[in-house]
Amino acid sequence: MRKAAIFILWGAVRLSAGPAFDAAEVRGLLDKGRFTPPQTQAALALLDRAERGGLPTSMLVNRIREGIARRAEPKAVLGVVEDRLQQLERADDVVRQCAASGIAVRDRERSLLTLADAFAQGVTPGDVLAILPAAAEGKRDVETIARAAETLGRLGRKGFPPKDTRDVVSAAAAAWPADRLDDLVGLFLQADALRLAPDEAREVLLQEVRDKKKDPGAGSALRREQDRREGR
């Protein structure tokens, strides 16, 4: 019964993905952008694929508008739209697996966009799926998982690859409020300033997450590590 309820809920969520795109309006937009008839058909096919998948087509149409406004070549615009569609499809797969794991899906579209942004930054679906077990145990929702994926992407841009940050982000996603996950970027930068090796940084930061879960006002594990290194 529980599994059936999940899929009924999922179907309802997918049907509420938003209004269909206006093909005539998009054709007019593509004509202004000097798209050839085959390129127009390719763009419409991508939008149709998104619509059939229950994905936010408005976001893809906005990408087309932006490309045309910047006078980008139609071929380049099509490449951007196809890349974004693939990111949204990967995000949709992750959200599906969240729902199947009993993780609440509330603002699906917002979560899809956040996950797609993370994938655009080099995060992989596998990186995100690794967070699911701890998140499910902590009764977190898909929005928290999307924020965790966003944090993985931000850390990646700072030079911390997901393989070195997944465990800490996963623990924080299960234990902290979603709006505190951004704090992890600063914590990893502090660990880097202490010249901690990736394994050392992971252990110290996992302790930081555990301490802050029990007592938000607890002392910093990073500060204790700094004091230890300085012989205090």
N, C-alpha and C positions, 0 to 999 in steps of 0.2 A: 504493500500500500504506500509506503514512504517513497519508494522509487517511482511509482506511478504518479504520485502527487508532484514530485519534482519535475517530471516531464510535462505534466499538464501545465504547471506554472511556467516552465520554459517556453512552451508553445504560446502562452498568453503574452509573455514578455516579447517574444519575437514579433508577434503581430502588432505590437505597439511601437515598432521601430520608427515610425514617422511617415509622413505623406510620400507618395510616389513622386519621382522627379517629372518635370514637365518636358517631354521630348521636344515639342515644338519650340519652346523657349530655349532649350539647349542647342537645337539646330541653328537658331538665329544667332546665338552666341558664337558657335563654331564658325559660322559663315563670316562673322566679323573678324575672327582670328585666322582667316585664310586657310582653314582646314579643307583638304581635298575631300571628295565624296567617300573614298575608302577610309580616310582618317576620321571623318565624321562617323562613319559606321562603326569604326573601332572604338571611338569614345562612347557612343551610345551602347555598344555591347558591354563595355566595362560597367557603365551605370546600371544596365539591366542586370548584370551579374550581381552587383551589390544589392540591388533592390530585391532580387529573388532570395538572396541570403539574409534579408532583414537587416542590412547594414545601412548606416547613415549616408545616403546618397548626396545629401546637401553638402557634406564636407568635401566630397569629390568634385561637385559642381563648383564649389568655392575655389578649389585648386585650379580648375580650368579657367575661372575668371581671373585669378591672380596671374596665371601664366600669360593669358592674352593681354592683360593690362601691362605686363612687363615686356610685351612684344616678343615673347619666347617663340621659338620654332614649334609648330604643331607636334613634330616628332618628340621634342623634349617634353612638351606638356603631357602627351600620352604616356611617356615613360614615368613621369612623376605620378600621374593618376594610377597607373598600373601598380607601381611600387606601394602607393598608399593603400590601394585596395588589398594587396597581399598582406600588408601589415594589419589591416582591419580583419581580414579573414583569420589570420593567426590569433589575433585578439579574441575573436569570436570562439575559436576552438578552446582557448583558455577559459573563457567565461562558461562555456558549456561544461568543461570539466569541473569548474567550481560548483556549478549547479548540481552536477551528478555527485559531488562529494558532500552535498548538503550545506554548502556555503551560500549564504543569502545573496541574491542578486537584486539590487534595488534600482539604482540609476544605471541601467545597462549601457545607454549610449555614452554617458560620460566616462564610464569605466572602459568601454571600447576605445575611445579616443585617447585616454591616458595610456592604456596598454600599447596602442599603436605608436604613440610618441616614444615610448620606451623601446619598442622594437626598432624604430628609426634610429635610435642612439646606439644600437648594437646589442641590446639585451635580447636573449633568445627565449622562445617559449619554454625550453627546458629549464632555464634559469628561474622563470616565474613558477613553473609547476613544482619546483623543488621547495617552494614556500608553502604550498597547499597543505601538507600534513600538519605542520605546526599551526597554521592559520585555522584549519578546521578544528583542531583540538582546543584552540583558544576562542572558538566561536566567533571568529572575525567574519566580516562580509567582503564581497568582491571589491568594493571600493578601497578597502584597506590593502588588498593584494595589488590593486592597480597602483596605489601610492607607493607600495614597496617596490614595484617594478620601476616606477619613475625614479625612486631613490637609487636603485641599481644603475640606472642610466646616468644619473648625475655623478655618482661615484666613478663610473667608467670614464666620464669626460675629465675627471680629476686625476685619472691615471690608476685607479683601483679596479682591476677587472672583476667581473662577477664571481669568478672562481675563488677569489680572496675575500669577497664580501657577502656571499649568499647566506652563510650560516648566521652571521650577525644580523643581517637584514631580516632573515626569517624569524629569528628569536624576537627581534624588536616588533615585527609585525604581529606576532602572537601576544605580546605582552604590553605594548605601549599604545596609547591613542594614535590614530592615523596621522594627526597633525604634528606629531612629534618625530615622525620618521625622518624629516629633513635634518634633524639634529645629528643624524649619523654622519653626514658629510663632514661637519666640523670635527666630530670625534675621530674619524679616520685621518683627517689632516693633522690632528694633535698627535695621534699615534705615529704618523709618518715623521713629524718633527722630532719625536723621541728616537727615531731611527729603529723602530721595532720591525723585525722581520714579519712577513705576512702571517706566519703561524703564531708568533707572539702577539701581534696586534689582534688576531682573532680571539685568542684566549682572554686577553685583557678587556676587550670590548664586549665579549659575551658576559664577563663578570659585571661590567658596567650596566649592561641591559638587565641582568638579574637583580643587581642592587637597586636600580631605579624602579624596577617593578615592585619590589617589596616596600621601598620607601623613596618617593620622588625627591626627597630632600637629603638622601644619603650622600656620603662623601664619594668622590670620584675615584674609580679604580685606576684611571689614567694618572691622576695626581699621585696616588700611592705608588704607582710604578715609577713615576718621575722621582719621587722622594727616595725610593729604594736605590735607584741608579745613582743618585747624588749623595748617597750615604747618610740621609737624614734620619 
